[in-house]
């Protein structure tokens, strides 16, 4: 006798949909308030010990009430995030997100679509965005694109496509072997660390990445690059890849991409552009001319979740040669058989262009963002963040107690408070800023000097937030210099 299965009524759907609907509306209203009232809260606040301890509890065995779970979220999660929704967040290149993007994320979660493959409209949405991206960057109709987690992954995939283009499809079976041992890649010393990691993960090792000096504007020195390529060829090595930057992590520098393209054309090298946030400057008529040459790249990596303000995460890789892109990742197997009819139709699938078979519907929040705001408004917002950076630059230059440490090229300002022990003082200033909740810049090191780094990415940031940052830097700077003064340690008498 066949044993009956467990009660078919034991699903994970609610018994009372009306009660869930009411709770869902409360959650949605609270999140709207969270965004709308963001200015009334600190940018960041330290995590209390009691809150941190809550997240050391063991695996839950029994069911819990949704109201209780949501109360824990509201009391112990929402108040203690990194704060990049806040207009005072200027520490790292993080977008601020939008309420529309949040709604789209909710819709995507409801659909629970897997965009690895098969024939359904969510994949058509992603394909439409590939089309839009081609148009944005002037790429041909044969170019391919795919959503990924972020530019770190997109840069790795760009390196893998370049590797496959140079060594041929057999590299996927044989590995680098002897043919790949002498391959060398080139980037500037200002490039993000994920580029070196990509060389590591792709099997080349970081020693195969040549880090080229930069000019006074922190752009790759093209003459030095050309000389290094020639030296490597003379040494019996095989240059194959140049990775240019469109918005470096420290100061937002944009390499001379047209000059890099010319060099790569002459030397038969693959040109990949790390445009993590800066590539979307193409949407601004004011900024786009600085990206001249990006339209000639072989591949571009960038994030919609930075300057595009799409909620995390929404990275993207664009490849000029779509067929080369597909050959790098496609892996036909029997259980993913493609058909001409039914749900298994619609080939090629997104999984043919990247390593993920399980893929979320990142395209929907991006689609909503572009549909709702349009490229003109997004481009104007991007230009505005750069104008705010110039406003901060002017305030720094006008204030004798402050020092500008690098030219402002896009939306990042590196400066510091003048002091005898400037590195220590400025590190303490930034920590005090964070703890005050007024603003959250980060630090970096330029020419051996610690800098306060303000990256203005959030569309909510305005002049009052810049004024508040400068006033707080001056206040905390004066306090720190007084505390480090020899007189501060002397008692009266």
Residue pairs with C-beta under 8 A, 6 or more apart in sequence:
14 20
20 66
23 66
23 67
23 70
26 70
27 70
28 106
30 74
31 102
32 99
34 78
34 85
35 85
35 97
35 99
35 102
38 85
38 86
38 87
38 460
39 86
39 87
39 460
41 79
41 86
41 437
42 83
42 86
42 436
42 437
42 438
43 83
43 86
43 88
43 89
43 434
43 437
43 438
43 439
43 440
44 81
44 82
44 83
44 86
44 89
44 434
44 437
44 440
45 79
45 80
45 437
46 435
47 80
51 76
51 80
54 72
54 76
82 89
82 94
82 440
83 89
83 440
84 92
84 94
84 95
84 96
84 97
84 458
85 96
85 97
85 458
85 460
86 96
86 440
86 458
86 460
87 96
87 458
87 460
87 461
87 462
87 465
88 437
88 438
88 439
88 440
88 461
88 465
88 468
88 469
89 96
89 439
89 440
89 458
90 439
90 440
90 441
90 442
90 454
90 455
90 456
90 457
90 458
90 461
90 465
90 469
91 440
91 441
91 442
91 453
91 455
92 442
92 455
93 247
93 249
93 276
93 277
93 306
93 412
93 455
93 457
94 305
94 306
94 457
94 458
95 303
95 305
95 306
95 307
95 308
95 309
95 310
95 311
95 312
95 457
95 458
95 459
96 309
96 457
96 458
96 459
96 460
96 461
97 305
97 309
97 310
97 311
97 312
98 309
98 310
98 311
98 369
98 372
98 459
100 368
100 369
100 372
100 373
101 309
101 310
101 311
101 365
101 368
101 369
102 311
103 368
104 311
104 364
104 365
104 367
104 368
104 369
105 311
105 364
105 365
107 364
108 360
108 361
108 362
108 364
108 365
111 122
111 361
111 364
113 120
113 122
113 360
113 361
114 358
114 359
114 360
115 122
115 123
115 126
115 147
115 350
115 359
115 360
115 361
115 362
115 363
116 349
116 350
116 351
116 356
116 357
116 358
116 359
117 123
117 336
117 346
117 347
117 349
117 350
117 351
117 352
117 357
118 343
118 344
118 345
118 346
118 349
119 342
119 343
119 344
119 345
119 346
120 343
120 346
122 361
122 363
122 364
123 346
123 349
123 350
125 361
125 363
125 364
125 367
126 146
126 147
126 350
126 362
126 363
128 367
129 145
129 147
129 363
129 366
129 367
129 370
130 143
130 144
130 145
130 146
130 318
132 370
133 139
133 145
133 316
133 318
134 140
134 141
134 143
134 145
134 318
136 282
136 283
136 375
137 279
137 282
137 294
137 295
137 297
137 300
137 318
138 295
139 295
139 318
139 320
140 320
142 320
142 321
142 322
142 323
143 318
143 319
143 320
143 321
143 322
144 318
144 319
144 322
144 325
144 326
144 353
145 316
145 317
145 318
145 319
145 353
146 157
146 316
146 317
146 350
146 353
146 354
147 314
147 315
147 316
147 350
147 359
147 362
147 363
147 366
148 154
148 157
148 315
148 316
148 317
148 354
148 356
149 313
149 315
150 276
150 303
150 305
150 313
150 315
151 192
151 194
151 274
151 275
151 276
151 301
151 302
151 303
151 315
152 192
152 194
152 197
152 198
152 315
153 315
153 317
154 301
154 302
154 315
154 316
154 317
155 192
155 194
155 195
155 198
155 243
155 272
155 274
155 301
156 194
156 197
156 198
156 201
156 202
157 301
157 317
157 328
157 329
157 354
157 355
158 198
158 243
158 272
158 299
158 301
158 317
158 319
159 185
159 198
159 199
159 202
159 204
159 241
159 243
159 272
160 202
160 328
160 329
161 270
161 299
161 319
161 324
161 325
161 328
162 185
162 240
162 241
162 270
162 272
162 298
162 299
163 171
163 180
163 183
163 202
163 204
163 240
163 241
163 328
164 171
164 172
164 324
164 327
164 328
165 270
165 298
165 321
165 324
165 328
166 183
166 238
166 240
166 241
166 270
167 176
167 179
167 180
167 183
169 327
171 179
171 180
172 328
175 203
176 183
176 203
176 204
180 203
180 204
182 236
182 237
182 238
183 204
183 208
183 237
183 238
183 239
183 240
183 241
184 208
184 209
184 210
184 232
184 237
184 238
184 239
184 240
185 199
185 204
185 208
185 209
185 210
185 239
185 240
185 241
185 242
185 243
186 209
186 210
186 212
186 225
186 228
186 229
186 239
186 241
186 242
186 243
186 269
187 195
187 209
187 210
187 211
187 212
187 220
187 242
187 243
187 244
187 245
187 274
188 211
188 212
188 213
188 214
188 218
188 219
188 220
188 221
188 245
188 248
188 255
189 211
189 212
189 213
189 214
190 214
190 218
190 220
190 245
190 248
190 249
190 250
190 251
190 253
191 211
191 243
191 245
191 248
191 249
191 274
192 245
192 248
192 249
192 274
192 276
195 209
195 243
195 274
196 206
196 209
199 205
199 206
199 208
199 209
200 206
210 228
210 232
212 220
212 221
212 224
212 225
212 228
213 221
213 224
214 220
214 221
214 253
215 221
216 407
217 253
217 407
217 409
218 248
218 250
218 251
218 253
218 406
218 407
218 409
219 245
219 253
219 254
219 255
219 256
220 244
220 245
220 255
220 256
220 260
222 256
222 259
222 260
222 263
225 242
225 260
225 263
226 263
229 239
229 263
229 267
229 269
232 238
232 239
233 239
239 267
239 269
240 269
240 270
241 269
241 270
241 272
242 260
242 263
242 264
242 269
242 270
242 271
242 272
243 272
243 273
243 274
244 255
244 257
244 260
244 271
244 272
244 273
244 274
244 297
245 253
245 254
245 255
245 273
245 274
245 275
245 278
246 254
246 255
246 257
246 273
246 274
246 275
246 278
246 279
246 281
246 291
246 294
246 300
246 302
247 253
247 254
247 275
247 276
247 277
247 278
247 279
247 281
247 410
248 254
249 276
249 444
250 406
250 412
250 414
250 444
250 446
250 453
251 406
251 407
251 408
251 409
251 412
251 414
251 446
252 278
252 408
252 409
252 410
252 411
252 412
252 455
253 409
254 278
254 290
254 291
254 409
254 410
256 293
257 273
257 291
257 292
257 293
257 294
257 296
257 297
258 292
258 293
258 296
259 293
260 271
260 293
261 271
261 293
261 296
261 297
263 269
264 270
264 271
264 298
270 298
270 299
271 296
271 297
271 298
271 299
272 297
272 298
272 299
272 300
272 301
273 279
273 294
273 297
273 299
273 300
273 301
274 301
275 291
275 294
275 300
275 301
275 302
276 301
276 302
276 303
276 306
277 302
277 303
277 306
277 307
277 457
278 291
278 302
278 307
278 410
279 291
279 294
279 300
279 301
279 302
280 302
280 304
280 306
280 307
280 308
280 378
280 382
281 287
281 288
281 290
281 291
281 307
281 382
281 410
282 288
282 291
282 294
283 375
283 378
283 379
283 382
284 379
284 380
284 382
284 383
284 386
285 379
286 383
286 386
287 379
287 382
287 383
287 386
287 410
290 409
290 410
294 300
297 320
298 319
298 320
298 321
299 317
299 318
299 319
299 320
299 325
300 317
300 318
301 315
301 316
301 317
301 318
302 315
302 316
302 318
303 313
303 314
303 315
303 316
304 310
304 314
304 315
304 316
304 366
304 369
305 311
305 312
305 313
305 314
305 315
306 457
307 382
307 385
307 457
308 314
308 366
308 369
308 378
309 369
309 378
309 381
309 459
310 365
310 366
310 369
311 365
313 362
314 362
314 365
314 366
317 354
319 325
319 353
325 353
326 348
326 352
326 353
329 351
329 352
329 353
329 354
329 355
330 348
330 352
330 353
332 338
336 349
336 351
336 357
337 344
338 344
338 345
338 347
338 349
339 345
350 359
351 357
351 359
369 378
370 378
373 381
381 459
384 459
385 411
385 456
385 457
385 458
385 459
385 461
386 410
386 411
386 456
388 411
388 456
388 461
388 462
388 463
388 466
389 408
389 410
389 411
389 412
389 413
389 454
389 456
390 408
391 463
391 466
392 408
392 413
392 415
392 454
392 456
392 466
392 469
392 470
393 404
393 408
393 413
395 402
395 466
395 467
395 470
396 402
396 403
396 404
396 413
396 415
396 470
397 404
399 470
399 474
400 418
401 417
401 418
401 474
401 477
402 415
402 416
402 417
402 418
402 470
402 473
402 474
403 415
403 416
403 417
403 418
404 413
404 414
404 415
405 414
405 415
405 416
405 446
405 447
405 449
405 451
406 414
406 446
406 451
411 455
411 456
411 457
412 453
412 454
412 455
412 456
413 453
413 454
413 456
414 444
414 446
414 451
414 452
414 453
414 454
415 451
415 452
415 454
416 422
416 426
416 449
416 450
416 451
416 452
417 425
417 426
417 429
417 452
417 473
417 474
417 477
417 480
417 481
419 425
419 426
419 477
419 480
419 481
419 484
420 481
420 484
421 484
422 449
422 450
423 449
423 450
424 484
425 477
425 480
425 481
425 484
426 443
426 450
426 451
426 452
426 477
427 443
427 450
428 476
428 480
429 452
429 473
429 476
429 477
429 480
430 441
430 442
430 443
430 452
432 472
432 476
432 479
432 480
433 439
433 440
433 441
433 469
433 472
433 473
433 476
434 440
436 472
436 476
438 468
438 469
438 472
439 465
439 468
439 469
439 472
441 452
441 453
441 454
441 455
441 469
442 453
442 455
443 450
443 451
443 452
443 453
444 450
444 451
444 453
445 451
452 473
454 469
456 466
482 488
